[in-house]
Structure formats: C-alpha cells, structure tokens
C-alpha cells in the first residue's frame, strides 16, 4: 500500500464514520478541535494529520485510530500496518521539527 493509498483510505474512512454519526464536516472539526479547512484537506486526502490529530478525530468519531486505516481486510495485518504508519508519521514530524529548528532557531 502506497502513501497515497493510505491517505485515500484514511479520507474514505473518516467520511464513512462521519456519515454514520450524522456529523457534518464542521461538526466533526469542532468535536475534534481542529479547523474546518484542515478537516476538509484531510478528507480530500491532500493533507496528513499529526498523530495527536488522528487521535482527536478517532475520539470524536468514537472509533480506534486503527479503524481510520482499515481496509476491511485481515484485522491483525491492518493493526500492524497502522502501527507502522504511526511510527512513520512521528518520525517525519520529528524530522520536520529538527529541520525547522536548524533553520529558524539558531
């Protein structure tokens, strides 16, 4: 599964769970304490949320974070894949913060 596939799966699942709850994008954004434009970008699979934002979205939808990445296939494999995705997100976040610090906080 490519990064693009993962983003599209995430977007699809957020939309699905949001519809099941009867939430508008604005309602979900408010419940997850994120901006509506950012929520829209996540659902359009054009932006990646940070791990803490994923947790906020999952909590607002009352699902596990791993459910946001579910492909409906082998749950054990899906769970492990979610862990790997989260590790990659945290590593990329750390790298971006290090680069920011090097550039702007000298």
N, C-alpha and C positions, 0 to 999 in steps of 0.2 A: 504494500500500500504506500503510495507516494504522499508527500506532504500535502499536495493539492487534494488528493483523495480524502485524507484525514480532515482537512478543513471543510470539505464539502459534506462529509459525514457529520461533523460537528454541527454545521449550519442546519442540515436537514433534521437532525435530532432535536436541536433546540426549537426549531419551528414546530416539530411534531409534538413535543411535550408542552410547548406554549399553547398550541391549539387544544390539546387535551384538557388543559387547565382553564381554557377560555380567556386567556390573557391576550391583550394587545401587546405590541412591541413596547409601547410606552409603559404599560403596567409592569411588564417583566423588568424593564430597565429600572423602574423605580424600586421594585421589590429587591432587585439585585444590587441596588445602589451604584449604578453606572449610568452614563449618559445615553440618551436615546440614539444619537448619531453613532456611538461606539457599538451599541447593541445591533443597530442596523448593519453596520460594517461586518460584525461577526456573522450575522445571519446571511449576509451576501457572500460570505467566505472570503472577504477581502482583507480582514484583519484577524490576527491571532490574539486572544486574550491571555493575560498572565495567569499563572496557576491559581492565584488567590481570586481572580475574577471568575475563573471557571468554577471555583468552589462556591462563590456567591450566586452564580447563575444556577448551579445544581441545587443549592439550598432553596432558592426562590421557587424552583420547579418541583422541589421535594423528590429529587432523584439522586442517585450516586453519580459522582463525576464520571465514573467508567461508563454509565448509561449514556452519557453525552457522545461517546465514541463508539457505541455499539453498532455493529453491522448486522446484528441478528443471527450471527453465526457463532460457532464454538465460544461459549462464555469464558472459559478458562484462558483460551488464547487471546480473546478480546481484553480480558482483565490485564494480562501481562503486557499486551500492546499499549494499553492506556498508561501503565507504569512507565514504559519506555518513552512514550510521548511526553509525559510529565517531566521526566528526567531531562529530556532534550530541551523542553521549554525553559526549565530552570537554568540549565547550562547556557542557553542563548541569552537569557535575561542577565545572568552574571557577566557574560562576555560583553554585552551592550553597556552595562553599568561600568565595567572596568574601562572600556573604550571612552565612555563619557568622562569618567574621572581623569583619565590621561589627557584628554583634550581640553577640558574646561576647569579642572580643579587643581591645577599645578601650583 
